[in-house]
């Protein structure tokens, strides 16, 4: 008996769902076996900027670029 197009699509969807479930399971097993190292954040940015001292003008320019002026609102 010929399989209808709808049945074919349903079979494909079921196969894809099963494959996704297997991938999720494998990923969880891999993460459980090899947990990621905790992020070691830097306590400060001292020494992170190479070169000379940062000029006060550069700091003010960065602030203006980061924080919008009230006139812009």
Secondary structure, 3 states (H helix, E strand, C coil): CCCCHHHHHHHHHHHHHHHHHHHHHHHHHHHHHCCCCCCCCCCCCCCCCCCCCCCHHHHHHHHHHHCCCHHHC
